[in-house]
Amino acid sequence: MSFFMIDELKRNPMADFEIAVIGAGVVGLAIAARLSRQHPSLVLLEKNEKYGMETSSHNSEVIHAGIYYAPGTLKARFCIEGRDELYALCSTHHIDHRKLTKLISATNEAELNKLESIRQNAEKNGVTLEFLDKQAALRLEPNIRTEGALFSPLTGIISVHGLMDYFFHTTNTNGGTIQHRCRAAGIRKENHGYEIDLDEDGQRSSITSEIVINAAGLGSDLIAEMVGIDIEKENLKLNYVKGSYFAITPSKSNFVARLVYPVPANEGLGVHALKDLGGKLKFGPDVEYLEGRTLDYRVDETKRHAFAESIRRILPGIDDEDITPDMCGIRPKLQKKGGPARDFVIVHETERGLEGFVNLIGIESPGLTSSPAIARYVEKLLF
Ligand SMILES: Cc1cc2nc3c(=O)[nH]c(=O)nc-3n(C[C@H](O)[C@H](O)[C@H](O)COP(=O)(O)OP(=O)(O)OC[C@H]3O[C@@H](n4cnc5c(N)ncnc54)[C@H](O)[C@@H]3O)c2cc1C
């Protein structure tokens, strides 16, 4: 039994809780907010002192339209469903957001040809993009380098903190319990569910729960390992892939009015122009596979020139001195360096004999956009 008090009213007859969600990022919070409506005997365990301190607060805060993901994948499906749900949630609950729109800009003949395949892929996902010739693109964004562009009317930006606050308060109002500074350190299958060992600031204890949902982001493969899944053999080991951003000097922050992306070349969408809700213009994220699993959120200042060069591909009027290191995030990627793209893994692990255990692994972008749709899917998997 944990030293944190379990409300007698919420106590479940079979176990301390009906549902334990591990990880209070935007995905774990969305799941907790949704499931606690019908199942208030729910605890959300978070190792940090507050929710949303890892990937969910180190990202681009873009509501993606669903353009690039391979049709039929969970990424494509949840991005599109989640996008619409997020816009509706934001309007109803006054969560700060803006449908800023986006251009994907081609700078030469070869890239112009690629625009058509991007447009067709988006179309298969049910996303309509408008082709703009050079003049039309420049009318929207006079400072960019372009030979033609795709216009995405449904791309936007959101306050991820506003969204997480909403999910947090909804979970609380529904009667769910959120326990911070509480690390899941071990999990055992029991007769009526699972026993979870907890480490709360060095104090060890345990709780039992009928259902366990692993939404531990960068730690989700290790949680899967705790229930006996061989993550190497099953190809579920995460790669930590850093993405850094540089901010543009405020005097040039109005060089673009919307998000402007290059035509993607390799892994990632390419360093692109992002505006945040405060009007700050930044560029990023790049793609850097890390050797270890340390969460080092410093931005490497020596990347400045390489960044400025990438930025000038889109925005020629930016000098090296116009940019400063801003922030970075770390992607929990199943895709190996140079390997094929991987989809989200969201599985109720009944086939492994783990009834009531749901794994969410590799929830990289568009995980924020997808969060409400993922929550609905997890509910369907379980109930
Ligand atoms: C650079 C970058 C840019 C991105 N841009 C976008 C974007 O513009 N749009 C978009 O849709 N998506 C974007 N994403 C993806 C998006 O940020 C993630 O998909 C999303 O935040 C994942 O949320 P999560 O809740 O799964 O993970 P996290 O936010 O990492 O939350 C997991 C939580 O689990 C906790 N935890 C881990 N282990 C344990 C344990 N043992 N016990 C208890 N708690 C534990 C962690 O402390 C953490 O709080 C981006 C990602 C990156 C890195």
The ligand as a MOL file (V3000), in Angstrom:
LIG
                    3D

  0  0  0     0  0            999 V3000
M  V30 BEGIN CTAB
M  V30 COUNTS 53 58 0 0 0
M  V30 BEGIN ATOM
M  V30 1 C 10.7630 18.6100 -30.7720 0
M  V30 2 C 9.3520 18.1030 -30.7640 0
M  V30 3 C 8.3490 18.7960 -31.4400 0
M  V30 4 C 7.0460 18.3140 -31.4530 0
M  V30 5 N 6.0690 19.0500 -32.0390 0
M  V30 6 C 4.7950 18.5950 -32.0460 0
M  V30 7 C 3.7680 19.3610 -32.6320 0
M  V30 8 O 3.9740 20.4940 -33.0590 0
M  V30 9 N 2.5190 18.8310 -32.6890 0
M  V30 10 C 2.2430 17.5890 -32.2050 0
M  V30 11 O 1.1060 17.1350 -32.3490 0
M  V30 12 N 3.2010 16.8560 -31.5810 0
M  V30 13 C 4.4550 17.3410 -31.4810 0
M  V30 14 N 5.4320 16.6250 -30.8480 0
M  V30 15 C 5.0740 15.3670 -30.2170 0
M  V30 16 C 4.4090 15.5880 -28.8650 0
M  V30 17 O 5.0950 16.5520 -28.1090 0
M  V30 18 C 4.3960 14.2540 -28.1090 0
M  V30 19 O 3.8490 13.2600 -28.9470 0
M  V30 20 C 3.5730 14.3200 -26.8360 0
M  V30 21 O 3.9500 15.4100 -26.0340 0
M  V30 22 C 3.7570 13.0220 -26.0730 0
M  V30 23 O 3.0560 13.1130 -24.8740 0
M  V30 24 P 3.1620 11.9420 -23.8210 0
M  V30 25 O 2.1860 12.2570 -22.7700 0
M  V30 26 O 3.0700 10.6320 -24.5310 0
M  V30 27 O 4.6760 11.9990 -23.3040 0
M  V30 28 P 5.3850 12.9430 -22.2200 0
M  V30 29 O 4.9890 14.3400 -22.3490 0
M  V30 30 O 6.8400 12.6210 -22.3140 0
M  V30 31 O 4.8140 12.4170 -20.8460 0
M  V30 32 C 5.2030 11.1970 -20.2860 0
M  V30 33 C 5.2530 11.3830 -18.7950 0
M  V30 34 O 5.5510 10.1260 -18.1940 0
M  V30 35 C 6.3230 10.3730 -17.0480 0
M  V30 36 N 7.0000 9.1320 -16.6790 0
M  V30 37 C 7.9550 8.4720 -17.3850 0
M  V30 38 N 8.3430 7.3650 -16.7240 0
M  V30 39 C 7.6060 7.3190 -15.5770 0
M  V30 40 C 7.5550 6.4150 -14.4780 0
M  V30 41 N 8.3400 5.3320 -14.4230 0
M  V30 42 N 6.6850 6.6740 -13.4680 0
M  V30 43 C 5.8860 7.7830 -13.4970 0
M  V30 44 N 5.9140 8.6800 -14.5140 0
M  V30 45 C 6.7530 8.4410 -15.5490 0
M  V30 46 C 7.2650 11.4810 -17.4870 0
M  V30 47 O 7.8130 12.1710 -16.3910 0
M  V30 48 C 6.3520 12.3400 -18.3490 0
M  V30 49 O 5.7820 13.4020 -17.6240 0
M  V30 50 C 6.7400 17.0980 -30.7970 0
M  V30 51 C 7.7440 16.4160 -30.0970 0
M  V30 52 C 9.0340 16.9230 -30.0630 0
M  V30 53 C 10.0860 16.2140 -29.2680 0
M  V30 END ATOM
M  V30 BEGIN BOND
M  V30 1 1 1 2
M  V30 2 1 2 3
M  V30 3 2 2 52
M  V30 4 2 3 4
M  V30 5 1 4 5
M  V30 6 1 4 50
M  V30 7 2 5 6
M  V30 8 1 6 7
M  V30 9 1 6 13
M  V30 10 2 7 8
M  V30 11 1 7 9
M  V30 12 1 9 10
M  V30 13 2 10 11
M  V30 14 1 10 12
M  V30 15 2 12 13
M  V30 16 1 13 14
M  V30 17 1 14 15
M  V30 18 1 14 50
M  V30 19 1 15 16
M  V30 20 1 16 17
M  V30 21 1 16 18
M  V30 22 1 18 19
M  V30 23 1 18 20
M  V30 24 1 20 21
M  V30 25 1 20 22
M  V30 26 1 22 23
M  V30 27 1 23 24
M  V30 28 2 24 25
M  V30 29 1 24 26
M  V30 30 1 24 27
M  V30 31 1 27 28
M  V30 32 2 28 29
M  V30 33 1 28 30
M  V30 34 1 28 31
M  V30 35 1 31 32
M  V30 36 1 32 33
M  V30 37 1 33 34
M  V30 38 1 33 48
M  V30 39 1 34 35
M  V30 40 1 35 36
M  V30 41 1 35 46
M  V30 42 1 36 37
M  V30 43 1 36 45
M  V30 44 2 37 38
M  V30 45 1 38 39
M  V30 46 1 39 40
M  V30 47 2 39 45
M  V30 48 1 40 41
M  V30 49 2 40 42
M  V30 50 1 42 43
M  V30 51 2 43 44
M  V30 52 1 44 45
M  V30 53 1 46 47
M  V30 54 1 46 48
M  V30 55 1 48 49
M  V30 56 2 50 51
M  V30 57 1 51 52
M  V30 58 1 52 53
M  V30 END BOND
M  V30 END CTAB
M  END
